[in-house]
Amino acid sequence: MASLAALADDAASPLRLVVALRSDFLDRIGENRIFADELSRGLTFLRPLDRAGLADAILRPLDLAGYRFESGEIVEEMLSALEGVAGALPLLQFAAAKLWDGRDPARRVLTRQTYAAMGGVSGALAAHADAVLQALPTSQQRLARRVALSLVTGERTRAIVDLDDLRALAPGAPAEVEALVEHLAAARLVVVQRREGEGPTVELVHDSLIESWPGLRRWLEESKEETVFLAELRAAARQWDARGRQPGMLWRGEAMADARHWRSRHQGELGAREAAFLRAVFALADRSARIRRGAIAAIIMILAGLVAAASVALVSIRRAQTRAVDAATEAQHEADRARVAEQRIQEQLDVIQSEQAARHASDALVERGQSELKTVNQELEGALREAQAESQRARESAATAHGLTASLRSTNAELQRLLAQERIRSESLAKERRKITTELK
């Protein structure tokens, strides 16, 4: 990078340096600070070529070399085949290279026969890939299938795979894998890259190969689930290995169960890193299972102890329930006796209240008798005073009439008789009152 930058570091020099880089490698720029700094000063993004640009890409190199197409219809067919194709340039590059290999030097033309023989633009890469595979021995073809599937992600894009991981596909013959990769690279189906400080990596020459090669598409469909799983496994194993193979990075639960199920059906070889990752996953699952079994056994023992304790507690509870029932029965009897005693007390209270009512009535009667007696006494006293007054008048008028004296005596005697009767009556009432008071007490 320093040497390249030095080529054009003098502004007065007529020499200029142009670097072309595919857009899917832009993230690699940051790996070298000098390169990133220099490139960012004059970075330009090239848009995909339109139909006219593709026509120039096909025709102008031929003009410079003094060649032409046998028919202009070939160019139109190529442009129609490339229209709407993502990544059309690599596909065009491959088709153009095949046409150039089959050119007619005598007439200096690219012939329709060559174009038809390679199957047009879309069939050129597929036909070439099929021809490369058919030239391999049967064992190499099976190994090529495993290699090709390893180079495709679950999203049908190119995967960058370490060559060491591909060697693990044939543990007994890693050299055979290396020879196959070199053969595919020479046939322009894969690209091998080597970076400083790291091992070589392998990837397909372009994403268009995934869609344009029917054989690869068929393999992907046949092993769709396996391809997706292998992509996930490679990513997980790479992270696990990069972080010091920490147990926290291992699959658990449903992911582990899926891995065990896949491994039971998959008979092919895995990369050393992926195989080590799965062994660690299964070992962790086995340890977890043993721990769970131990925990379950401990829980069973604890539950057995709890059941025994519960049985003892149940007996105690039943005894307590029996005692509680007996106590409730005794309490009910006590409540019945209390109700009977309450009824008796209520009856006594009723009797007392009746006696108090009678006593109040007797007191009222006595008071009424005393009032009447007082009234009678007052009347008798008044009559006595009146009689005394009459007697006095009679004595004073004794001289008036002897007959009146006799009459006055008779009246006085009658009054004395009445007064005696009233006194007797009053004494009788008083005795009756004392008797009633005594009975009430």
FENHU-V779963 format. One record per residue. RES is the residue in three letters. SS is DSSP state (H for helix, E for strand, L for the rest). NEAR is the number of other C-alpha atoms within 12 Angstrom. Layout:
BEGIN
res=(RES | RES)
ss=(SS | SS)
near=(NEAR | NEAR)
END
This chain:
BEGIN
res=(MET | ALA | SER | LEU | ALA | ALA | LEU | ALA | ASP | ASP | ALA | ALA | SER | PRO | LEU | ARG | LEU | VAL | VAL | ALA | LEU | ARG | SER | ASP | PHE | LEU | ASP | ARG | ILE | GLY | GLU | ASN | ARG | ILE | PHE | ALA | ASP | GLU | LEU | SER | ARG | GLY | LEU | THR | PHE | LEU | ARG | PRO | LEU | ASP | ARG | ALA | GLY | LEU | ALA | ASP | ALA | ILE | LEU | ARG | PRO | LEU | ASP | LEU | ALA | GLY | TYR | ARG | PHE | GLU | SER | GLY | GLU | ILE | VAL | GLU | GLU | MET | LEU | SER | ALA | LEU | GLU | GLY | VAL | ALA | GLY | ALA | LEU | PRO | LEU | LEU | GLN | PHE | ALA | ALA | ALA | LYS | LEU | TRP | ASP | GLY | ARG | ASP | PRO | ALA | ARG | ARG | VAL | LEU | THR | ARG | GLN | THR | TYR | ALA | ALA | MET | GLY | GLY | VAL | SER | GLY | ALA | LEU | ALA | ALA | HIS | ALA | ASP | ALA | VAL | LEU | GLN | ALA | LEU | PRO | THR | SER | GLN | GLN | ARG | LEU | ALA | ARG | ARG | VAL | ALA | LEU | SER | LEU | VAL | THR | GLY | GLU | ARG | THR | ARG | ALA | ILE | VAL | ASP | LEU | ASP | ASP | LEU | ARG | ALA | LEU | ALA | PRO | GLY | ALA | PRO | ALA | GLU | VAL | GLU | ALA | LEU | VAL | GLU | HIS | LEU | ALA | ALA | ALA | ARG | LEU | VAL | VAL | VAL | GLN | ARG | ARG | GLU | GLY | GLU | GLY | PRO | THR | VAL | GLU | LEU | VAL | HIS | ASP | SER | LEU | ILE | GLU | SER | TRP | PRO | GLY | LEU | ARG | ARG | TRP | LEU | GLU | GLU | SER | LYS | GLU | GLU | THR | VAL | PHE | LEU | ALA | GLU | LEU | ARG | ALA | ALA | ALA | ARG | GLN | TRP | ASP | ALA | ARG | GLY | ARG | GLN | PRO | GLY | MET | LEU | TRP | ARG | GLY | GLU | ALA | MET | ALA | ASP | ALA | ARG | HIS | TRP | ARG | SER | ARG | HIS | GLN | GLY | GLU | LEU | GLY | ALA | ARG | GLU | ALA | ALA | PHE | LEU | ARG | ALA | VAL | PHE | ALA | LEU | ALA | ASP | ARG | SER | ALA | ARG | ILE | ARG | ARG | GLY | ALA | ILE | ALA | ALA | ILE | ILE | MET | ILE | LEU | ALA | GLY | LEU | VAL | ALA | ALA | ALA | SER | VAL | ALA | LEU | VAL | SER | ILE | ARG | ARG | ALA | GLN | THR | ARG | ALA | VAL | ASP | ALA | ALA | THR | GLU | ALA | GLN | HIS | GLU | ALA | ASP | ARG | ALA | ARG | VAL | ALA | GLU | GLN | ARG | ILE | GLN | GLU | GLN | LEU | ASP | VAL | ILE | GLN | SER | GLU | GLN | ALA | ALA | ARG | HIS | ALA | SER | ASP | ALA | LEU | VAL | GLU | ARG | GLY | GLN | SER | GLU | LEU | LYS | THR | VAL | ASN | GLN | GLU | LEU | GLU | GLY | ALA | LEU | ARG | GLU | ALA | GLN | ALA | GLU | SER | GLN | ARG | ALA | ARG | GLU | SER | ALA | ALA | THR | ALA | HIS | GLY | LEU | THR | ALA | SER | LEU | ARG | SER | THR | ASN | ALA | GLU | LEU | GLN | ARG | LEU | LEU | ALA | GLN | GLU | ARG | ILE | ARG | SER | GLU | SER | LEU | ALA | LYS | GLU | ARG | ARG | LYS | ILE | THR | THR | GLU | LEU | LYS)
ss=(L | H | H | H | H | H | H | L | L | L | L | L | L | L | L | L | L | L | L | L | L | L | H | H | H | H | H | H | H | H | H | L | H | H | H | H | H | H | H | H | L | L | L | L | L | L | L | L | L | L | H | H | H | H | H | H | H | H | H | H | H | H | H | H | H | L | L | E | E | L | L | H | H | H | H | H | H | H | H | H | H | H | L | L | L | L | L | H | H | H | H | H | H | H | H | H | H | H | H | H | H | L | L | E | L | L | L | L | E | E | L | H | H | H | H | H | H | L | L | H | H | H | H | H | H | H | H | H | H | H | H | H | H | H | L | L | L | H | H | H | H | H | H | H | H | H | H | H | H | H | L | E | L | L | L | L | L | E | L | L | E | E | H | H | H | H | H | H | H | H | L | L | L | H | H | H | H | H | H | H | H | H | H | H | H | H | L | L | L | E | E | E | E | L | L | L | L | L | L | L | E | E | E | E | L | L | L | H | H | H | H | H | L | H | H | H | H | H | H | H | H | H | L | H | H | H | H | H | H | H | H | H | H | H | H | H | H | H | H | H | H | H | L | L | L | L | H | H | H | L | L | L | H | H | H | H | H | H | H | H | H | H | H | H | H | L | L | L | L | L | L | H | H | H | H | H | H | H | H | H | H | H | H | H | H | H | H | H | H | H | H | H | H | H | H | H | H | H | H | H | H | H | H | H | H | H | H | H | H | H | H | H | H | H | H | H | H | H | H | H | H | H | H | H | H | H | H | H | H | H | H | H | H | H | H | H | H | H | H | H | H | H | H | H | H | H | H | H | H | H | H | H | H | H | H | H | H | H | H | H | H | H | H | H | H | H | H | H | H | H | H | H | H | H | H | H | H | H | H | H | H | H | H | H | H | H | H | H | H | H | H | H | H | H | H | H | L | L | L | L | L | H | H | H | H | H | H | H | H | H | H | H | H | H | H | H | H | H | H | H | H | H | H | H | H | H | H | H | H | H | H | H | H | H | H | H | H | H | H | H | L)
near=(19 | 15 | 11 | 17 | 20 | 17 | 17 | 19 | 16 | 12 | 11 | 9 | 11 | 10 | 14 | 16 | 20 | 15 | 20 | 14 | 16 | 19 | 16 | 13 | 11 | 18 | 12 | 15 | 22 | 15 | 15 | 16 | 14 | 18 | 23 | 21 | 17 | 23 | 24 | 16 | 10 | 15 | 18 | 14 | 14 | 12 | 11 | 21 | 22 | 21 | 23 | 18 | 19 | 30 | 26 | 19 | 25 | 37 | 27 | 17 | 19 | 23 | 16 | 12 | 15 | 16 | 23 | 27 | 31 | 21 | 16 | 18 | 14 | 29 | 32 | 21 | 23 | 37 | 32 | 22 | 26 | 34 | 25 | 14 | 26 | 21 | 28 | 33 | 34 | 30 | 38 | 38 | 27 | 34 | 37 | 36 | 26 | 29 | 37 | 28 | 17 | 22 | 24 | 19 | 16 | 11 | 13 | 18 | 28 | 35 | 31 | 26 | 19 | 26 | 33 | 22 | 18 | 29 | 23 | 34 | 40 | 35 | 31 | 34 | 39 | 29 | 29 | 31 | 36 | 26 | 20 | 25 | 28 | 18 | 18 | 20 | 14 | 12 | 18 | 27 | 25 | 21 | 32 | 39 | 35 | 34 | 43 | 44 | 40 | 46 | 42 | 41 | 30 | 26 | 19 | 27 | 27 | 27 | 32 | 34 | 36 | 33 | 35 | 27 | 34 | 41 | 33 | 30 | 36 | 29 | 21 | 11 | 18 | 22 | 18 | 24 | 32 | 30 | 21 | 38 | 39 | 22 | 23 | 34 | 22 | 16 | 23 | 26 | 39 | 34 | 27 | 27 | 21 | 16 | 13 | 10 | 6 | 11 | 17 | 23 | 26 | 36 | 34 | 37 | 32 | 34 | 31 | 34 | 39 | 38 | 29 | 33 | 30 | 22 | 29 | 36 | 24 | 17 | 26 | 30 | 19 | 15 | 23 | 22 | 22 | 30 | 33 | 27 | 30 | 40 | 29 | 26 | 37 | 36 | 26 | 29 | 34 | 29 | 22 | 25 | 25 | 15 | 14 | 14 | 22 | 19 | 22 | 16 | 25 | 32 | 29 | 24 | 17 | 12 | 21 | 27 | 18 | 24 | 33 | 24 | 17 | 22 | 24 | 12 | 12 | 18 | 12 | 22 | 25 | 30 | 30 | 26 | 31 | 35 | 27 | 24 | 34 | 38 | 24 | 28 | 35 | 27 | 20 | 23 | 25 | 19 | 15 | 18 | 16 | 14 | 15 | 15 | 14 | 14 | 15 | 16 | 14 | 14 | 16 | 15 | 14 | 15 | 15 | 15 | 15 | 15 | 15 | 14 | 15 | 16 | 14 | 14 | 16 | 15 | 14 | 15 | 15 | 15 | 14 | 15 | 15 | 14 | 15 | 15 | 14 | 14 | 15 | 15 | 14 | 14 | 15 | 14 | 14 | 15 | 15 | 14 | 14 | 15 | 14 | 14 | 14 | 15 | 14 | 14 | 15 | 15 | 14 | 15 | 15 | 14 | 16 | 17 | 15 | 15 | 20 | 19 | 16 | 19 | 24 | 18 | 18 | 25 | 22 | 16 | 21 | 26 | 18 | 16 | 23 | 24 | 17 | 19 | 27 | 20 | 16 | 22 | 24 | 18 | 19 | 26 | 22 | 18 | 22 | 25 | 17 | 20 | 25 | 22 | 18 | 23 | 25 | 18 | 18 | 25 | 20 | 16 | 17 | 19 | 12 | 12 | 15 | 15 | 14 | 21 | 22 | 16 | 17 | 26 | 22 | 16 | 22 | 26 | 17 | 18 | 24 | 20 | 16 | 21 | 24 | 16 | 18 | 24 | 20 | 15 | 21 | 24 | 17 | 18 | 24 | 20 | 15 | 20 | 25 | 17 | 16 | 22 | 21 | 12 | 14 | 20 | 12)
END
